[in-house]
Amino acid sequence: MLNGCIGEQGASIRAAMPAVQRVKRPCAAPCPFREPCQTRSVADALSDLAAAARSIRPSGTRIMLGVAGAPGSGKTTFARALVAELGPSAAHVPMDGFHLADVTLDALGIRDRKGAPETFDNHGYARLLEALASRPPHTVYAPGFERDIEQPIAAAIAVDPSVDIVVTEGNYLLLDGWDDARASLDEIWFVRENETLRRERLIARHIAFGKTPDAARAWVARVDDANAHLIERSVARADRVIELGSLLPARP
């Protein structure tokens, strides 16, 4: 398991990425780790992480990499940046497409905790990952999630047979009850964010998509925080822990 932090900031998406410990310059900011924290350029750090992803399995076989973390931790930004660094041979397949539709949540009486583990089709997600891991000789279509309407969208993501690395990110990959999904993944990396920034980002996201500020804060306190605490308890199962620090701007 590898921990890292960054002591530099930048305007691009790469400035959100963590550095690794195999470096020579000390961080300017206080480091949260037991060992003295060090830093290097974020571009080099992201390049190293991409190299680590490529080395998970021998060349020519499809690599299945999971990215877990609490709501608002920066999983999606990290996964997209990693896929961009990996190039056209990689695909990003988030778990969000397996949100249960609102009509189903209403029927089950659980719409008031949308985003909790039980509000996802984890078995359907596991079947998709199994299909992707088998690398069939045809395109596999995965559902996406449209935040403007807060609903899953069928067949929104296409994964071609030429894809060598699938990066899938979701909150609950390391939890009990998600073993079938984990079974298709070669490694799972855990992304952790500064807690204050993580919550601020979530509140801003909820406001951007229609909640009042008071309702957004209440939802984070009642739903998102409970999920975050549950997810954090699973971190020991991760193959790698990536500390983003407080570098990602709050964005919906």
PyRosetta script that sets phi, psi and omega in degrees:
from pyrosetta import init, pose_from_sequence

init()
pose = pose_from_sequence("MLNGCIGEQGASIRAAMPAVQRVKRPCAAPCPFREPCQTRSVADALSDLAAAARSIRPSGTRIMLGVAGAPGSGKTTFARALVAELGPSAAHVPMDGFHLADVTLDALGIRDRKGAPETFDNHGYARLLEALASRPPHTVYAPGFERDIEQPIAAAIAVDPSVDIVVTEGNYLLLDGWDDARASLDEIWFVRENETLRRERLIARHIAFGKTPDAARAWVARVDDANAHLIERSVARADRVIELGSLLPARP")
pose.set_psi(1, 135.8)
pose.set_omega(1, -175.5)
pose.set_phi(2, -122.2)
pose.set_psi(2, 130.7)
pose.set_omega(2, 175.6)
pose.set_phi(3, -107.9)
pose.set_psi(3, 152.4)
pose.set_omega(3, 178.2)
pose.set_phi(4, -158.3)
pose.set_psi(4, 160.7)
pose.set_omega(4, 173.9)
pose.set_phi(5, -145.7)
pose.set_psi(5, 170.1)
pose.set_omega(5, 179.4)
pose.set_phi(6, -121.3)
pose.set_psi(6, 140.9)
pose.set_omega(6, 175.6)
pose.set_phi(7, -109.1)
pose.set_psi(7, 9.9)
pose.set_omega(7, -178.6)
pose.set_phi(8, -124.4)
pose.set_psi(8, 154.7)
pose.set_omega(8, 177.2)
pose.set_phi(9, -125.3)
pose.set_psi(9, 156.6)
pose.set_omega(9, 178.8)
pose.set_phi(10, -155.0)
pose.set_psi(10, 170.0)
pose.set_omega(10, -175.9)
pose.set_phi(11, -85.8)
pose.set_psi(11, -22.6)
pose.set_omega(11, -174.8)
pose.set_phi(12, -83.6)
pose.set_psi(12, 172.6)
pose.set_omega(12, 179.7)
pose.set_phi(13, -63.6)
pose.set_psi(13, -27.0)
pose.set_omega(13, 178.8)
pose.set_phi(14, -64.6)
pose.set_psi(14, -23.5)
pose.set_omega(14, 179.3)
pose.set_phi(15, -69.0)
pose.set_psi(15, -9.4)
pose.set_omega(15, 176.4)
pose.set_phi(16, -85.5)
pose.set_psi(16, -9.5)
pose.set_omega(16, -170.3)
pose.set_phi(17, -89.2)
pose.set_psi(17, 148.1)
pose.set_omega(17, -178.9)
pose.set_phi(18, -81.5)
pose.set_psi(18, 156.6)
pose.set_omega(18, 171.7)
pose.set_phi(19, -95.6)
pose.set_psi(19, 174.6)
pose.set_omega(19, 178.8)
pose.set_phi(20, -113.8)
pose.set_psi(20, 171.9)
pose.set_omega(20, -173.9)
pose.set_phi(21, -83.5)
pose.set_psi(21, -12.2)
pose.set_omega(21, -177.5)
pose.set_phi(22, -80.9)
pose.set_psi(22, 63.9)
pose.set_omega(22, -172.5)
pose.set_phi(23, -141.0)
pose.set_psi(23, 177.7)
pose.set_omega(23, -168.7)
pose.set_phi(24, -125.1)
pose.set_psi(24, -5.7)
pose.set_omega(24, -177.6)
pose.set_phi(25, -111.4)
pose.set_psi(25, 136.4)
pose.set_omega(25, -177.9)
pose.set_phi(26, -73.5)
pose.set_psi(26, 150.7)
pose.set_omega(26, 175.7)
pose.set_phi(27, -68.3)
pose.set_psi(27, 143.9)
pose.set_omega(27, 174.7)
pose.set_phi(28, -76.1)
pose.set_psi(28, -30.3)
pose.set_omega(28, -177.6)
pose.set_phi(29, -94.4)
pose.set_psi(29, 157.3)
pose.set_omega(29, 176.6)
pose.set_phi(30, -59.4)
pose.set_psi(30, 141.1)
pose.set_omega(30, -177.2)
pose.set_phi(31, -100.6)
pose.set_psi(31, 137.8)
pose.set_omega(31, -177.2)
pose.set_phi(32, -82.7)
pose.set_psi(32, -3.1)
pose.set_omega(32, -174.1)
pose.set_phi(33, -92.2)
pose.set_psi(33, 162.5)
pose.set_omega(33, 178.0)
pose.set_phi(34, -66.6)
pose.set_psi(34, -41.8)
pose.set_omega(34, 178.8)
pose.set_phi(35, -83.3)
pose.set_psi(35, 153.1)
pose.set_omega(35, 177.9)
pose.set_phi(36, -57.3)
pose.set_psi(36, 132.3)
pose.set_omega(36, -176.5)
pose.set_phi(37, -88.0)
pose.set_psi(37, 144.1)
pose.set_omega(37, 179.4)
pose.set_phi(38, -131.5)
pose.set_psi(38, 168.0)
pose.set_omega(38, -175.4)
pose.set_phi(39, -140.6)
pose.set_psi(39, 164.9)
pose.set_omega(39, 174.3)
pose.set_phi(40, -151.8)
pose.set_psi(40, -179.0)
pose.set_omega(40, -179.1)
pose.set_phi(41, -64.3)
pose.set_psi(41, 143.1)
pose.set_omega(41, -178.8)
pose.set_phi(42, -65.8)
pose.set_psi(42, -30.9)
pose.set_omega(42, 177.3)
pose.set_phi(43, -62.1)
pose.set_psi(43, -43.2)
pose.set_omega(43, 177.7)
pose.set_phi(44, -65.6)
pose.set_psi(44, -39.0)
pose.set_omega(44, -179.8)
pose.set_phi(45, -62.3)
pose.set_psi(45, -45.8)
pose.set_omega(45, 179.6)
pose.set_phi(46, -65.2)
pose.set_psi(46, -37.7)
pose.set_omega(46, 176.7)
pose.set_phi(47, -62.5)
pose.set_psi(47, -40.3)
pose.set_omega(47, 178.2)
pose.set_phi(48, -64.9)
pose.set_psi(48, -40.5)
pose.set_omega(48, 179.2)
pose.set_phi(49, -66.6)
pose.set_psi(49, -38.0)
pose.set_omega(49, 176.2)
pose.set_phi(50, -63.8)
pose.set_psi(50, -41.2)
pose.set_omega(50, 177.7)
pose.set_phi(51, -63.6)
pose.set_psi(51, -38.6)
pose.set_omega(51, 177.8)
pose.set_phi(52, -64.0)
pose.set_psi(52, -39.3)
pose.set_omega(52, 178.2)
pose.set_phi(53, -64.4)
pose.set_psi(53, -43.4)
pose.set_omega(53, -179.2)
pose.set_phi(54, -64.6)
pose.set_psi(54, -27.8)
pose.set_omega(54, -174.9)
pose.set_phi(55, -87.1)
pose.set_psi(55, 0.3)
pose.set_omega(55, -176.6)
pose.set_phi(56, -62.6)
pose.set_psi(56, -39.9)
pose.set_omega(56, 178.4)
pose.set_phi(57, -134.7)
pose.set_psi(57, 161.7)
pose.set_omega(57, -179.7)
pose.set_phi(58, -60.4)
pose.set_psi(58, 151.3)
pose.set_omega(58, 178.1)
pose.set_phi(59, -58.0)
pose.set_psi(59, 139.0)
pose.set_omega(59, 179.4)
pose.set_phi(60, 99.2)
pose.set_psi(60, -12.0)
pose.set_omega(60, 175.5)
pose.set_phi(61, -108.9)
pose.set_psi(61, 147.3)
pose.set_omega(61, -178.3)
pose.set_phi(62, -74.8)
pose.set_psi(62, 130.7)
pose.set_omega(62, 179.3)
pose.set_phi(63, -98.9)
pose.set_psi(63, 133.2)
pose.set_omega(63, 178.5)
pose.set_phi(64, -113.9)
pose.set_psi(64, 110.4)
pose.set_omega(64, -176.6)
pose.set_phi(65, -116.5)
pose.set_psi(65, 125.0)
pose.set_omega(65, 176.6)
pose.set_phi(66, -99.3)
pose.set_psi(66, 147.3)
pose.set_omega(66, 175.7)
pose.set_phi(67, -126.6)
pose.set_psi(67, 115.9)
pose.set_omega(67, -178.6)
pose.set_phi(68, -112.8)
pose.set_psi(68, 167.6)
pose.set_omega(68, 178.4)
pose.set_phi(69, 158.5)
pose.set_psi(69, 167.7)
pose.set_omega(69, -177.1)
pose.set_phi(70, -71.3)
pose.set_psi(70, 161.5)
pose.set_omega(70, 174.9)
pose.set_phi(71, -57.7)
pose.set_psi(71, 132.1)
pose.set_omega(71, 178.5)
pose.set_phi(72, 82.0)
pose.set_psi(72, 8.2)
pose.set_omega(72, -176.4)
pose.set_phi(73, -80.6)
pose.set_psi(73, -9.4)
pose.set_omega(73, -179.3)
pose.set_phi(74, 98.8)
pose.set_psi(74, 16.9)
pose.set_omega(74, -179.3)
pose.set_phi(75, -56.9)
pose.set_psi(75, -48.6)
pose.set_omega(75, -175.0)
pose.set_phi(76, -66.2)
pose.set_psi(76, -44.4)
pose.set_omega(76, 178.4)
pose.set_phi(77, -61.0)
pose.set_psi(77, -43.6)
pose.set_omega(77, 178.8)
pose.set_phi(78, -63.8)
pose.set_psi(78, -46.8)
pose.set_omega(78, -177.8)
pose.set_phi(79, -62.0)
pose.set_psi(79, -42.6)
pose.set_omega(79, 179.3)
pose.set_phi(80, -64.7)
pose.set_psi(80, -41.5)
pose.set_omega(80, 179.5)
pose.set_phi(81, -65.6)
pose.set_psi(81, -40.0)
pose.set_omega(81, 178.7)
pose.set_phi(82, -64.4)
pose.set_psi(82, -44.1)
pose.set_omega(82, 178.8)
pose.set_phi(83, -63.5)
pose.set_psi(83, -39.8)
pose.set_omega(83, 177.0)
pose.set_phi(84, -61.8)
pose.set_psi(84, -40.2)
pose.set_omega(84, 178.5)
pose.set_phi(85, -67.7)
pose.set_psi(85, -36.7)
pose.set_omega(85, -180.0)
pose.set_phi(86, -70.6)
pose.set_psi(86, -28.5)
pose.set_omega(86, 176.3)
pose.set_phi(87, 93.2)
pose.set_psi(87, -167.9)
pose.set_omega(87, -171.8)
pose.set_phi(88, -66.7)
pose.set_psi(88, -10.8)
pose.set_omega(88, 177.8)
pose.set_phi(89, -82.9)
pose.set_psi(89, 1.2)
pose.set_omega(89, -179.2)
pose.set_phi(90, -116.7)
pose.set_psi(90, 153.0)
pose.set_omega(90, 178.8)
pose.set_phi(91, -135.1)
pose.set_psi(91, 143.7)
pose.set_omega(91, 178.3)
pose.set_phi(92, -103.3)
pose.set_psi(92, 120.9)
pose.set_omega(92, -178.2)
pose.set_phi(93, -128.9)
pose.set_psi(93, 89.9)
pose.set_omega(93, -178.8)
pose.set_phi(94, -72.7)
pose.set_psi(94, 157.8)
pose.set_omega(94, 178.3)
pose.set_phi(95, -76.4)
pose.set_psi(95, -14.7)
pose.set_omega(95, -172.8)
pose.set_phi(96, -55.7)
pose.set_psi(96, -27.8)
pose.set_omega(96, 179.5)
pose.set_phi(97, -65.2)
pose.set_psi(97, -9.7)
pose.set_omega(97, 180.0)
pose.set_phi(98, -102.8)
pose.set_psi(98, 15.3)
pose.set_omega(98, 164.4)
pose.set_phi(99, -55.3)
pose.set_psi(99, 136.0)
pose.set_omega(99, 169.6)
pose.set_phi(100, -67.9)
pose.set_psi(100, 140.1)
pose.set_omega(100, 179.0)
pose.set_phi(101, -63.4)
pose.set_psi(101, 154.1)
pose.set_omega(101, -178.3)
pose.set_phi(102, -57.5)
pose.set_psi(102, -36.5)
pose.set_omega(102, -179.8)
pose.set_phi(103, -62.7)
pose.set_psi(103, -35.1)
pose.set_omega(103, 177.8)
pose.set_phi(104, -74.2)
pose.set_psi(104, -41.1)
pose.set_omega(104, 177.4)
pose.set_phi(105, -61.0)
pose.set_psi(105, -40.2)
pose.set_omega(105, 177.6)
pose.set_phi(106, -63.4)
pose.set_psi(106, -42.5)
pose.set_omega(106, -179.6)
pose.set_phi(107, -64.5)
pose.set_psi(107, -32.7)
pose.set_omega(107, 179.7)
pose.set_phi(108, -86.9)
pose.set_psi(108, -11.2)
pose.set_omega(108, -179.9)
pose.set_phi(109, 73.6)
pose.set_psi(109, 30.5)
pose.set_omega(109, -176.5)
pose.set_phi(110, -127.8)
pose.set_psi(110, 18.1)
pose.set_omega(110, -178.8)
pose.set_phi(111, -66.1)
pose.set_psi(111, -23.3)
pose.set_omega(111, -178.4)
pose.set_phi(112, -73.6)
pose.set_psi(112, -3.3)
pose.set_omega(112, 173.9)
pose.set_phi(113, -131.4)
pose.set_psi(113, 35.8)
pose.set_omega(113, 178.2)
pose.set_phi(114, -53.8)
pose.set_psi(114, 129.7)
pose.set_omega(114, -176.0)
pose.set_phi(115, 108.0)
pose.set_psi(115, -14.7)
pose.set_omega(115, 175.9)
pose.set_phi(116, -73.3)
pose.set_psi(116, 162.4)
pose.set_omega(116, -176.0)
pose.set_phi(117, -53.7)
pose.set_psi(117, -39.4)
pose.set_omega(117, -176.1)
pose.set_phi(118, -74.1)
pose.set_psi(118, -4.5)
pose.set_omega(118, 179.8)
pose.set_phi(119, -97.6)
pose.set_psi(119, 13.7)
pose.set_omega(119, 175.7)
pose.set_phi(120, -117.9)
pose.set_psi(120, 152.5)
pose.set_omega(120, 172.5)
pose.set_phi(121, -88.5)
pose.set_psi(121, 80.4)
pose.set_omega(121, -175.8)
pose.set_phi(122, -68.8)
pose.set_psi(122, -26.5)
pose.set_omega(122, 178.4)
pose.set_phi(123, -73.7)
pose.set_psi(123, -39.6)
pose.set_omega(123, 175.2)
pose.set_phi(124, -63.8)
pose.set_psi(124, -39.7)
pose.set_omega(124, 177.3)
pose.set_phi(125, -62.1)
pose.set_psi(125, -42.9)
pose.set_omega(125, 179.2)
pose.set_phi(126, -62.4)
pose.set_psi(126, -39.9)
pose.set_omega(126, 178.8)
pose.set_phi(127, -65.3)
pose.set_psi(127, -38.2)
pose.set_omega(127, 177.0)
pose.set_phi(128, -62.8)
pose.set_psi(128, -46.9)
pose.set_omega(128, -179.5)
pose.set_phi(129, -61.7)
pose.set_psi(129, -37.9)
pose.set_omega(129, 177.3)
pose.set_phi(130, -62.2)
pose.set_psi(130, -42.7)
pose.set_omega(130, 178.8)
pose.set_phi(131, -64.9)
pose.set_psi(131, -42.5)
pose.set_omega(131, 179.4)
pose.set_phi(132, -65.2)
pose.set_psi(132, -40.5)
pose.set_omega(132, -179.6)
pose.set_phi(133, -64.5)
pose.set_psi(133, -29.7)
pose.set_omega(133, -179.2)
pose.set_phi(134, -74.8)
pose.set_psi(134, -13.7)
pose.set_omega(134, 179.4)
pose.set_phi(135, 49.3)
pose.set_psi(135, 65.7)
pose.set_omega(135, 179.3)
pose.set_phi(136, -68.0)
pose.set_psi(136, 161.7)
pose.set_omega(136, -176.8)
pose.set_phi(137, -82.2)
pose.set_psi(137, 29.3)
pose.set_omega(137, 178.5)
pose.set_phi(138, -144.1)
pose.set_psi(138, 164.1)
pose.set_omega(138, 178.2)
pose.set_phi(139, -68.4)
pose.set_psi(139, 135.1)
pose.set_omega(139, 174.2)
pose.set_phi(140, -104.6)
pose.set_psi(140, 129.3)
pose.set_omega(140, -179.7)
pose.set_phi(141, -102.1)
pose.set_psi(141, 133.8)
pose.set_omega(141, -179.1)
pose.set_phi(142, -119.4)
pose.set_psi(142, 150.7)
pose.set_omega(142, 177.7)
pose.set_phi(143, -75.1)
pose.set_psi(143, 150.7)
pose.set_omega(143, 172.8)
pose.set_phi(144, -111.3)
pose.set_psi(144, -171.8)
pose.set_omega(144, -179.9)
pose.set_phi(145, -138.5)
pose.set_psi(145, 125.9)
pose.set_omega(145, -178.8)
pose.set_phi(146, -100.5)
pose.set_psi(146, 108.7)
pose.set_omega(146, -175.1)
pose.set_phi(147, -69.5)
pose.set_psi(147, -25.5)
pose.set_omega(147, 179.2)
pose.set_phi(148, -61.1)
pose.set_psi(148, -31.7)
pose.set_omega(148, 178.8)
pose.set_phi(149, -114.4)
pose.set_psi(149, -2.9)
pose.set_omega(149, 178.3)
pose.set_phi(150, 57.2)
pose.set_psi(150, 42.4)
pose.set_omega(150, -177.7)
pose.set_phi(151, -137.3)
pose.set_psi(151, 148.9)
pose.set_omega(151, 174.3)
pose.set_phi(152, -70.7)
pose.set_psi(152, 149.9)
pose.set_omega(152, -179.8)
pose.set_phi(153, -125.0)
pose.set_psi(153, 120.2)
pose.set_omega(153, -176.1)
pose.set_phi(154, -66.0)
pose.set_psi(154, 145.2)
pose.set_omega(154, 171.3)
pose.set_phi(155, 51.2)
pose.set_psi(155, 39.7)
pose.set_omega(155, -177.6)
pose.set_phi(156, -87.1)
pose.set_psi(156, -16.0)
pose.set_omega(156, -175.9)
pose.set_phi(157, -125.5)
pose.set_psi(157, 127.6)
pose.set_omega(157, 179.1)
pose.set_phi(158, -107.6)
pose.set_psi(158, 129.4)
pose.set_omega(158, 176.7)
pose.set_phi(159, -116.4)
pose.set_psi(159, 108.9)
pose.set_omega(159, -176.7)
pose.set_phi(160, -78.2)
pose.set_psi(160, 158.9)
pose.set_omega(160, 178.4)
pose.set_phi(161, -59.7)
pose.set_psi(161, -23.1)
pose.set_omega(161, -178.4)
pose.set_phi(162, -74.4)
pose.set_psi(162, -12.2)
pose.set_omega(162, -177.9)
pose.set_phi(163, -68.2)
pose.set_psi(163, 125.9)
pose.set_omega(163, -179.2)
pose.set_phi(164, -94.7)
pose.set_psi(164, -26.7)
pose.set_omega(164, -176.7)
pose.set_phi(165, -132.4)
pose.set_psi(165, 123.4)
pose.set_omega(165, 174.1)
pose.set_phi(166, -105.5)
pose.set_psi(166, 122.0)
pose.set_omega(166, 176.2)
pose.set_phi(167, -106.9)
pose.set_psi(167, 114.5)
pose.set_omega(167, -179.9)
pose.set_phi(168, -117.0)
pose.set_psi(168, 131.9)
pose.set_omega(168, -178.9)
pose.set_phi(169, -123.4)
pose.set_psi(169, 139.9)
pose.set_omega(169, 179.6)
pose.set_phi(170, -166.6)
pose.set_psi(170, 152.6)
pose.set_omega(170, -174.9)
pose.set_phi(171, -59.6)
pose.set_psi(171, -39.2)
pose.set_omega(171, -159.4)
pose.set_phi(172, -110.1)
pose.set_psi(172, 19.0)
pose.set_omega(172, -174.4)
pose.set_phi(173, -59.7)
pose.set_psi(173, -26.1)
pose.set_omega(173, -175.2)
pose.set_phi(174, -99.4)
pose.set_psi(174, 2.2)
pose.set_omega(174, -175.1)
pose.set_phi(175, -81.0)
pose.set_psi(175, 155.6)
pose.set_omega(175, 168.2)
pose.set_phi(176, -58.3)
pose.set_psi(176, 143.2)
pose.set_omega(176, -179.4)
pose.set_phi(177, 91.7)
pose.set_psi(177, -7.4)
pose.set_omega(177, 178.6)
pose.set_phi(178, -112.8)
pose.set_psi(178, 24.5)
pose.set_omega(178, -177.6)
pose.set_phi(179, -61.6)
pose.set_psi(179, -38.2)
pose.set_omega(179, -178.6)
pose.set_phi(180, -63.0)
pose.set_psi(180, -37.4)
pose.set_omega(180, 177.4)
pose.set_phi(181, -68.2)
pose.set_psi(181, -44.5)
pose.set_omega(181, -179.8)
pose.set_phi(182, -61.8)
pose.set_psi(182, -29.9)
pose.set_omega(182, -175.6)
pose.set_phi(183, -60.8)
pose.set_psi(183, -24.6)
pose.set_omega(183, -178.6)
pose.set_phi(184, -94.8)
pose.set_psi(184, -0.8)
pose.set_omega(184, -176.0)
pose.set_phi(185, -103.6)
pose.set_psi(185, 137.5)
pose.set_omega(185, 178.9)
pose.set_phi(186, -78.8)
pose.set_psi(186, -39.8)
pose.set_omega(186, 175.9)
pose.set_phi(187, -145.9)
pose.set_psi(187, 157.7)
pose.set_omega(187, 172.9)
pose.set_phi(188, -129.5)
pose.set_psi(188, 123.9)
pose.set_omega(188, 176.7)
pose.set_phi(189, -102.1)
pose.set_psi(189, 141.4)
pose.set_omega(189, -177.9)
pose.set_phi(190, -108.9)
pose.set_psi(190, 125.1)
pose.set_omega(190, 179.1)
pose.set_phi(191, -101.2)
pose.set_psi(191, 128.8)
pose.set_omega(191, -179.7)
pose.set_phi(192, -124.3)
pose.set_psi(192, 139.5)
pose.set_omega(192, -178.2)
pose.set_phi(193, -122.5)
pose.set_psi(193, 156.4)
pose.set_omega(193, 170.5)
pose.set_phi(194, -50.9)
pose.set_psi(194, 128.9)
pose.set_omega(194, -170.7)
pose.set_phi(195, -63.0)
pose.set_psi(195, -41.8)
pose.set_omega(195, -179.6)
pose.set_phi(196, -63.6)
pose.set_psi(196, -46.1)
pose.set_omega(196, 179.6)
pose.set_phi(197, -65.3)
pose.set_psi(197, -39.8)
pose.set_omega(197, 178.6)
pose.set_phi(198, -57.8)
pose.set_psi(198, -44.7)
pose.set_omega(198, -179.2)
pose.set_phi(199, -70.3)
pose.set_psi(199, -39.9)
pose.set_omega(199, 178.0)
pose.set_phi(200, -61.0)
pose.set_psi(200, -40.4)
pose.set_omega(200, 179.5)
pose.set_phi(201, -63.9)
pose.set_psi(201, -41.3)
pose.set_omega(201, 179.3)
pose.set_phi(202, -64.4)
pose.set_psi(202, -44.3)
pose.set_omega(202, 179.3)
pose.set_phi(203, -60.5)
pose.set_psi(203, -45.3)
pose.set_omega(203, 179.1)
pose.set_phi(204, -61.6)
pose.set_psi(204, -38.9)
pose.set_omega(204, 178.8)
pose.set_phi(205, -63.4)
pose.set_psi(205, -46.3)
pose.set_omega(205, -179.4)
pose.set_phi(206, -63.5)
pose.set_psi(206, -39.0)
pose.set_omega(206, 178.2)
pose.set_phi(207, -64.7)
pose.set_psi(207, -43.0)
pose.set_omega(207, -178.6)
pose.set_phi(208, -61.5)
pose.set_psi(208, -28.3)
pose.set_omega(208, -178.5)
pose.set_phi(209, -106.4)
pose.set_psi(209, 26.4)
pose.set_omega(209, 163.6)
pose.set_phi(210, 115.7)
pose.set_psi(210, -13.4)
pose.set_omega(210, -179.5)
pose.set_phi(211, -80.5)
pose.set_psi(211, 149.9)
pose.set_omega(211, 171.8)
pose.set_phi(212, -71.1)
pose.set_psi(212, 159.8)
pose.set_omega(212, 178.8)
pose.set_phi(213, -55.2)
pose.set_psi(213, -42.0)
pose.set_omega(213, 179.8)
pose.set_phi(214, -65.5)
pose.set_psi(214, -42.2)
pose.set_omega(214, 179.9)
pose.set_phi(215, -66.2)
pose.set_psi(215, -37.4)
pose.set_omega(215, 179.4)
pose.set_phi(216, -64.2)
pose.set_psi(216, -45.6)
pose.set_omega(216, 179.4)
pose.set_phi(217, -64.6)
pose.set_psi(217, -38.6)
pose.set_omega(217, 179.8)
pose.set_phi(218, -65.7)
pose.set_psi(218, -41.0)
pose.set_omega(218, -179.8)
pose.set_phi(219, -64.7)
pose.set_psi(219, -43.2)
pose.set_omega(219, 179.2)
pose.set_phi(220, -62.0)
pose.set_psi(220, -44.0)
pose.set_omega(220, -178.3)
pose.set_phi(221, -66.6)
pose.set_psi(221, -37.6)
pose.set_omega(221, -173.9)
pose.set_phi(222, -88.8)
pose.set_psi(222, -38.5)
pose.set_omega(222, -172.9)
pose.set_phi(223, -108.9)
pose.set_psi(223, -57.8)
pose.set_omega(223, -173.0)
pose.set_phi(224, -65.4)
pose.set_psi(224, -40.1)
pose.set_omega(224, -179.2)
pose.set_phi(225, -64.5)
pose.set_psi(225, -40.1)
pose.set_omega(225, 178.2)
pose.set_phi(226, -62.1)
pose.set_psi(226, -42.0)
pose.set_omega(226, 178.1)
pose.set_phi(227, -65.3)
pose.set_psi(227, -40.4)
pose.set_omega(227, -179.4)
pose.set_phi(228, -61.7)
pose.set_psi(228, -43.1)
pose.set_omega(228, 180.0)
pose.set_phi(229, -63.8)
pose.set_psi(229, -39.8)
pose.set_omega(229, 178.3)
pose.set_phi(230, -62.4)
pose.set_psi(230, -44.8)
pose.set_omega(230, -178.7)
pose.set_phi(231, -66.0)
pose.set_psi(231, -42.2)
pose.set_omega(231, -177.7)
pose.set_phi(232, -60.0)
pose.set_psi(232, -32.6)
pose.set_omega(232, -179.3)
pose.set_phi(233, -69.0)
pose.set_psi(233, -12.7)
pose.set_omega(233, -178.0)
pose.set_phi(234, -96.4)
pose.set_psi(234, 1.6)
pose.set_omega(234, -170.4)
pose.set_phi(235, -62.2)
pose.set_psi(235, -27.0)
pose.set_omega(235, -178.3)
pose.set_phi(236, -62.7)
pose.set_psi(236, -19.0)
pose.set_omega(236, -180.0)
pose.set_phi(237, -83.7)
pose.set_psi(237, -9.7)
pose.set_omega(237, -175.8)
pose.set_phi(238, -71.7)
pose.set_psi(238, 148.5)
pose.set_omega(238, 175.3)
pose.set_phi(239, -80.9)
pose.set_psi(239, -22.3)
pose.set_omega(239, -177.8)
pose.set_phi(240, -155.6)
pose.set_psi(240, 138.9)
pose.set_omega(240, 176.8)
pose.set_phi(241, -114.4)
pose.set_psi(241, 128.7)
pose.set_omega(241, -177.4)
pose.set_phi(242, -118.2)
pose.set_psi(242, 116.3)
pose.set_omega(242, 179.6)
pose.set_phi(243, -92.1)
pose.set_psi(243, 110.8)
pose.set_omega(243, 179.4)
pose.set_phi(244, -79.3)
pose.set_psi(244, -16.4)
pose.set_omega(244, -177.5)
pose.set_phi(245, 69.4)
pose.set_psi(245, -140.2)
pose.set_omega(245, -177.2)
pose.set_phi(246, -120.1)
pose.set_psi(246, 39.6)
pose.set_omega(246, -172.8)
pose.set_phi(247, -95.5)
pose.set_psi(247, -20.0)
pose.set_omega(247, -177.5)
pose.set_phi(248, -82.8)
pose.set_psi(248, 130.7)
pose.set_omega(248, 177.1)
pose.set_phi(249, -70.0)
pose.set_psi(249, 148.1)
pose.set_omega(249, 175.9)
pose.set_phi(250, -66.9)
pose.set_psi(250, 121.8)
pose.set_omega(250, 179.5)
pose.set_phi(251, -145.7)
pose.set_psi(251, 150.0)
pose.set_omega(251, 179.6)
pose.set_phi(252, -67.0)
pose.dump_pdb("model.pdb")
